[in-house]
Amino acid sequence: MSDDIPLAPSAYDGLDPVPEPKSAIAEVSEAVKGTVNRVSGAIEAGRKPGMPLSILSNIAREAPLGSLFVAFLLGIAVGRRR
């Protein structure tokens, strides 16, 4: 027989600290921050020259009343569908 005695699994308990559970507020906060980062990135990508947000902002800058009229008509069309 050898002098080595196998250690029971309970001998290792407490060696590694148990990670503290995150609160619900912290989890929601991280989720919101991630979402804001993704949306901000998408908006920045859309503002590059030639992209849709760039085109829309140029049209609205050149013809604000026409853009307002088109937005109004689209609002009416969507509102009547519901």
C-alpha positions as CSV (number, residue, x, y, z in Angstrom):
1,M,0.0,0.0,0.0
2,S,1.1,3.5,-0.6
3,D,0.9,6.5,1.7
4,D,-1.1,8.5,-0.7
5,I,-4.7,8.8,0.4
6,P,-7.1,10.0,-2.2
7,L,-8.7,13.2,-1.1
8,A,-12.5,13.4,-1.0
9,P,-14.1,16.0,-3.3
10,S,-15.2,17.9,-0.2
11,A,-11.5,18.7,0.5
12,Y,-11.5,21.0,-2.4
13,D,-14.5,23.0,-1.4
14,G,-13.7,26.6,-0.7
15,L,-10.5,26.7,-2.7
16,D,-12.1,28.6,-5.5
17,P,-14.2,31.5,-4.5
18,V,-17.8,31.3,-5.5
19,P,-18.6,34.1,-7.9
20,E,-21.1,36.5,-6.5
21,P,-24.4,36.5,-8.4
22,K,-25.2,39.6,-10.3
23,S,-28.2,41.6,-9.3
24,A,-31.0,41.9,-11.7
25,I,-30.3,45.6,-12.0
26,A,-26.7,45.0,-13.0
27,E,-27.8,42.4,-15.7
28,V,-30.4,44.8,-17.1
29,S,-27.9,47.6,-17.1
30,E,-25.3,45.5,-19.1
31,A,-28.0,44.5,-21.6
32,V,-29.1,48.1,-22.1
33,K,-25.5,49.2,-22.6
34,G,-24.9,46.5,-25.1
35,T,-28.0,47.4,-27.0
36,V,-27.1,51.1,-27.0
37,N,-23.7,50.3,-28.4
38,R,-25.1,48.2,-31.2
39,V,-27.7,50.8,-32.1
40,S,-25.1,53.6,-32.0
41,G,-22.9,51.6,-34.3
42,A,-25.8,51.0,-36.8
43,I,-26.6,54.7,-36.8
44,E,-23.0,55.7,-37.4
45,A,-22.8,53.2,-40.2
46,G,-26.0,54.6,-41.7
47,R,-24.7,58.1,-41.6
48,K,-21.7,57.4,-43.9
49,P,-22.0,59.1,-47.3
50,G,-24.3,57.2,-49.7
51,M,-26.0,55.3,-46.9
52,P,-29.8,55.7,-46.3
53,L,-29.6,58.0,-43.2
54,S,-27.2,60.3,-45.0
55,I,-29.5,60.5,-48.0
56,L,-32.6,61.1,-45.8
57,S,-30.8,63.9,-43.9
58,N,-29.7,65.5,-47.1
59,I,-33.2,65.5,-48.5
60,A,-34.7,66.9,-45.3
61,R,-32.0,69.6,-45.3
62,E,-32.8,70.6,-48.9
63,A,-36.6,70.4,-48.8
64,P,-37.9,70.4,-45.2
65,L,-41.5,71.1,-46.1
66,G,-41.6,68.4,-48.7
67,S,-40.1,65.9,-46.3
68,L,-42.6,66.9,-43.6
69,F,-45.4,66.4,-46.1
70,V,-44.2,62.9,-47.2
71,A,-43.8,61.9,-43.5
72,F,-47.3,63.1,-42.8
73,L,-48.8,61.1,-45.7
74,L,-46.9,58.0,-44.6
75,G,-48.2,58.5,-41.0
76,I,-51.7,58.7,-42.3
77,A,-51.3,55.6,-44.5
78,V,-49.9,53.6,-41.6
79,G,-52.5,54.9,-39.2
80,R,-55.4,53.9,-41.4
81,R,-54.1,50.3,-41.7
82,R,-54.4,49.8,-37.9
